[in-house]
Each structure stands twice: as structure tokens, then as C-alpha cells.
């Protein structure tokens, strides 16, 4: 699992036989679920470089009002895309 984390710190469905964003907007939720899985396996922010990297990615996408807004275009284009507006 750790080998599937992208350089940016995010996760997505890595297998080509699966559709991107098949269960949510792909990069935000993929990264969130990746962190949740590592936490469930006993990893912590302090002990896991992967969790720290994922958190850096998520925090880099936080919008000025404190939320996140990933566009459906992330799933379509397979690259993180902010929601416009």
C-alpha cells in the first residue's frame, strides 16, 4: 500500500482496471482513506512519513475558507483539479 502513494503525498485507485473516482472525488477521498487505513494499522503522524506526506498534500489543497473543493474533473482527467467558484 505504501508503495502506491504518489510523489505529491496523495493516493488514488492505482490499478488501471478500476475507474478513477469510482467511490468519491478521487484524490481527496483516496488520500483521506489512505490515512485512515494507516491509523487503523497503528501508524501515527509522528511515526509515519506517509501520513505526514499525505497531510501536507491535503493541507496544500485547503481553500481560504477552511474547506476543500476537488472538482469531478479530477476523476475525468486523472489529475487533481480544484473546484471553480
LONUMAR-23924 format. One record per residue: residue in three letters; y, z, x of N, C-alpha, C in turn. Coordinates in Angstrom, 3 decimals, always signed. Layout:
! LONUMAR-23924
{pt "ALA" {Y Z X} {Y Z X} {Y Z X}};
...
//
This chain:
! LONUMAR-23924
{pt "UNK" {-1.196 +0.000 +0.821} {+0.000 +0.000 +0.000} {+1.254 +0.000 +0.861}};
{pt "UNK" {+1.275 +0.847 +1.884} {+2.468 +0.935 +2.728} {+2.775 -0.388 +3.415}};
{pt "UNK" {+1.761 -1.170 +3.699} {+1.962 -2.461 +4.356} {+2.580 -3.508 +3.442}};
{pt "UNK" {+2.671 -3.224 +2.154} {+3.266 -4.181 +1.220} {+4.753 -3.929 +0.989}};
{pt "UNK" {+5.298 -2.843 +1.571} {+6.732 -2.574 +1.417} {+7.504 -3.645 +2.169}};
{pt "UNK" {+8.509 -4.201 +1.537} {+9.315 -5.242 +2.151} {+10.297 -4.642 +3.158}};
{pt "UNK" {+10.800 -5.448 +4.052} {+11.722 -5.000 +5.096} {+12.917 -4.264 +4.513}};
{pt "UNK" {+13.383 -4.691 +3.352} {+14.545 -4.073 +2.704} {+14.261 -2.672 +2.188}};
{pt "UNK" {+12.982 -2.304 +2.099} {+12.603 -0.998 +1.568} {+12.061 -1.049 +0.160}};
{pt "UNK" {+12.149 -2.197 -0.494} {+11.681 -2.306 -1.877} {+10.224 -2.756 -1.927}};
{pt "UNK" {+9.631 -2.547 -3.075} {+8.297 -3.053 -3.366} {+8.386 -3.981 -4.560}};
{pt "UNK" {+7.421 -4.841 -4.671} {+7.248 -5.708 -5.823} {+5.760 -5.965 -5.942}};
{pt "UNK" {+5.356 -6.687 -6.938} {+3.950 -7.057 -7.076} {+3.655 -8.056 -5.959}};
{pt "UNK" {+2.896 -7.656 -4.924} {+2.750 -8.521 -3.755} {+1.729 -9.638 -3.895}};
{pt "UNK" {+0.783 -9.522 -4.798} {-0.266 -10.525 -4.900} {+0.229 -11.737 -5.667}};
{pt "UNK" {+0.034 -12.938 -5.110} {+0.545 -14.146 -5.766} {-0.103 -14.428 -7.113}};
{pt "UNK" {-1.264 -13.848 -7.388} {-1.904 -14.114 -8.671} {-1.226 -13.369 -9.823}};
{pt "UNK" {-0.350 -12.411 -9.504} {+0.386 -11.689 -10.533} {+1.762 -12.306 -10.701}};
{pt "UNK" {+2.303 -12.187 -11.879} {+3.651 -12.696 -12.138} {+4.676 -11.647 -11.754}};
{pt "UNK" {+5.746 -12.065 -11.127} {+6.826 -11.135 -10.784} {+7.420 -10.560 -12.061}};
{pt "UNK" {+7.710 -9.274 -12.017} {+8.370 -8.633 -13.146} {+7.519 -8.566 -14.394}};
{pt "UNK" {+6.213 -8.553 -14.224} {+5.346 -8.585 -15.399} {+5.377 -7.282 -16.189}};
{pt "UNK" {+5.852 -6.190 -15.572} {+5.891 -4.924 -16.295} {+7.293 -4.362 -16.386}};
{pt "UNK" {+8.257 -4.935 -15.741} {+9.654 -4.488 -15.814} {+10.464 -5.397 -14.907}};
{pt "UNK" {+11.755 -5.124 -14.783} {+12.550 -5.877 -13.818} {+12.001 -5.487 -12.447}};
{pt "UNK" {+11.580 -6.465 -11.712} {+10.600 -6.262 -10.649} {+10.982 -5.340 -9.499}};
{pt "UNK" {+12.105 -5.499 -8.859} {+12.340 -4.757 -7.629} {+12.720 -3.298 -7.860}};
{pt "UNK" {+13.570 -3.025 -8.825} {+13.963 -1.644 -9.095} {+12.757 -0.823 -9.537}};
{pt "UNK" {+12.034 -1.302 -10.531} {+10.876 -0.561 -11.029} {+9.734 -0.553 -10.027}};
{pt "UNK" {+9.514 -1.660 -9.322} {+8.453 -1.696 -8.316} {+8.677 -0.651 -7.238}};
{pt "UNK" {+9.922 -0.508 -6.816} {+10.253 +0.479 -5.785} {+10.141 +1.892 -6.335}};
{pt "UNK" {+10.632 +2.095 -7.539} {+10.534 +3.413 -8.173} {+9.066 +3.830 -8.310}};
{pt "UNK" {+8.214 +2.934 -8.792} {+6.797 +3.261 -8.946} {+6.130 +3.473 -7.600}};
{pt "UNK" {+6.560 +2.734 -6.577} {+6.018 +2.948 -5.239} {+6.319 +4.348 -4.736}};
{pt "UNK" {+7.555 +4.781 -4.922} {+7.941 +6.137 -4.511} {+7.163 +7.172 -5.306}};
{pt "UNK" {+7.056 +6.967 -6.618} {+6.299 +7.921 -7.452} {+4.852 +8.034 -6.970}};
{pt "UNK" {+4.247 +6.922 -6.597} {+2.874 +6.942 -6.095} {+2.750 +7.707 -4.791}};
{pt "UNK" {+3.691 +7.495 -3.893} {+3.658 +8.224 -2.630} {+3.869 +9.724 -2.843}};
{pt "UNK" {+4.760 +10.083 -3.755} {+4.958 +11.501 -4.078} {+3.676 +12.105 -4.653}};
{pt "UNK" {+3.013 +11.362 -5.525} {+1.754 +11.846 -6.122} {+0.674 +12.023 -5.060}};
{pt "UNK" {+0.767 +11.252 -3.983} {-0.207 +11.345 -2.892} {+0.163 +12.426 -1.877}};
{pt "UNK" {+1.234 +13.167 -2.166} {+1.610 +14.285 -1.312} {+2.660 +13.968 -0.262}};
{pt "UNK" {+3.160 +12.746 -0.235} {+4.224 +12.405 +0.706} {+5.534 +12.974 +0.180}};
{pt "UNK" {+6.466 +13.201 +1.082} {+7.789 +13.707 +0.707} {+8.862 +12.850 +1.367}};
{pt "UNK" {+10.088 +13.030 +0.939} {+11.204 +12.325 +1.556} {+11.241 +12.632 +3.051}};
{pt "UNK" {+11.006 +13.875 +3.391} {+11.067 +14.303 +4.791} {+9.924 +13.722 +5.620}};
{pt "UNK" {+8.727 +13.636 +5.043} {+7.548 +13.230 +5.818} {+7.266 +11.733 +5.782}};
{pt "UNK" {+7.925 +10.996 +4.911} {+7.567 +9.589 +4.714} {+8.714 +8.633 +5.004}};
{pt "UNK" {+8.627 +7.875 +6.087} {+9.640 +6.851 +6.341} {+9.711 +5.826 +5.205}};
{pt "UNK" {+8.587 +5.535 +4.564} {+8.573 +4.558 +3.462} {+9.396 +5.053 +2.277}};
{pt "UNK" {+9.312 +6.330 +1.966} {+10.110 +6.882 +0.865} {+11.588 +6.843 +1.229}};
{pt "UNK" {+11.918 +7.205 +2.444} {+13.328 +7.174 +2.859} {+13.876 +5.743 +2.813}};
{pt "UNK" {+13.085 +4.794 +3.257} {+13.500 +3.394 +3.240} {+13.685 +2.908 +1.802}};
{pt "UNK" {+12.764 +3.284 +0.925} {+12.869 +2.903 -0.488} {+14.103 +3.521 -1.132}};
{pt "UNK" {+14.376 +4.773 -0.821} {+15.564 +5.432 -1.372} {+16.838 +4.775 -0.866}};
{pt "UNK" {+16.842 +4.376 +0.411} {+18.008 +3.654 +0.939} {+18.230 +2.370 +0.155}};
{pt "UNK" {+17.130 +1.641 -0.129} {+17.250 +0.411 -0.914} {+17.832 +0.707 -2.298}};
{pt "UNK" {+17.254 +1.686 -2.994} {+17.723 +1.999 -4.353} {+19.181 +2.430 -4.349}};
{pt "UNK" {+19.552 +3.261 -3.404} {+20.935 +3.725 -3.349} {+21.886 +2.572 -3.018}};
{pt "UNK" {+21.408 +1.589 -2.263} {+22.273 +0.446 -1.930} {+22.545 -0.436 -3.142}};
{pt "UNK" {+21.737 -0.302 -4.187} {+21.898 -1.116 -5.394} {+22.588 -0.359 -6.523}};
{pt "UNK" {+22.894 +0.937 -6.287} {+23.570 +1.718 -7.319} {+24.956 +1.133 -7.588}};
{pt "UNK" {+25.291 +1.042 -8.843} {+26.576 +0.498 -9.263} {+27.655 +1.583 -9.250}};
{pt "UNK" {+28.933 +1.215 -9.222} {+30.020 +2.198 -9.131} {+29.987 +3.282 -10.211}};
{pt "UNK" {+29.456 +2.968 -11.394} {+29.419 +3.975 -12.465} {+28.193 +4.871 -12.389}};
{pt "UNK" {+27.319 +4.652 -11.387} {+26.173 +5.537 -11.173} {+24.846 +5.018 -11.674}};
{pt "UNK" {+24.835 +3.872 -12.316} {+23.578 +3.320 -12.824} {+23.113 +2.144 -11.983}};
{pt "UNK" {+22.072 +1.499 -12.476} {+21.538 +0.312 -11.818} {+21.521 -0.813 -12.831}};
{pt "UNK" {+21.599 -2.032 -12.361} {+21.622 -3.162 -13.270} {+20.995 -4.389 -12.635}};
{pt "UNK" {+19.676 -4.377 -12.545} {+18.992 -5.542 -11.990} {+18.807 -6.591 -13.079}};
{pt "UNK" {+19.126 -7.811 -12.755} {+19.024 -8.912 -13.703} {+17.578 -9.388 -13.848}};
{pt "UNK" {+17.281 -9.950 -14.997} {+15.984 -10.592 -15.209} {+15.780 -11.746 -14.224}};
{pt "UNK" {+16.881 -12.244 -13.655} {+16.792 -13.342 -12.686} {+16.029 -12.932 -11.433}};
{pt "UNK" {+15.964 -11.627 -11.143} {+15.157 -11.159 -10.020} {+13.700 -11.572 -10.195}};
{pt "UNK" {+13.206 -11.443 -11.407} {+11.821 -11.830 -11.686} {+11.650 -13.336 -11.582}};
{pt "UNK" {+12.587 -14.052 -12.121} {+12.508 -15.516 -12.133} {+12.625 -16.093 -10.725}};
{pt "UNK" {+13.595 -15.579 -9.937} {+13.899 -16.152 -8.622} {+13.180 -15.448 -7.472}};
{pt "UNK" {+12.547 -14.317 -7.752} {+11.818 -13.518 -6.772} {+12.718 -13.027 -5.641}};
{pt "UNK" {+13.967 -12.715 -5.980} {+14.932 -12.135 -5.053} {+15.813 -11.181 -5.874}};
{pt "UNK" {+16.163 -10.007 -5.300} {+16.948 -9.047 -6.053} {+18.272 -9.668 -6.483}};
{pt "UNK" {+18.575 -9.523 -7.779} {+19.802 -10.068 -8.332} {+20.451 -9.021 -9.230}};
{pt "UNK" {+21.705 -8.692 -8.939} {+22.428 -7.751 -9.791} {+22.724 -8.361 -11.151}};
{pt "UNK" {+22.744 -7.523 -12.142} {+23.137 -7.935 -13.491} {+24.638 -8.150 -13.502}};
{pt "UNK" {+25.071 -9.271 -14.004} {+26.514 -9.528 -14.078} {+27.114 -8.859 -15.301}};
{pt "UNK" {+28.348 -8.413 -15.157} {+29.048 -7.885 -16.310} {+29.333 -6.457 -16.297}};
//
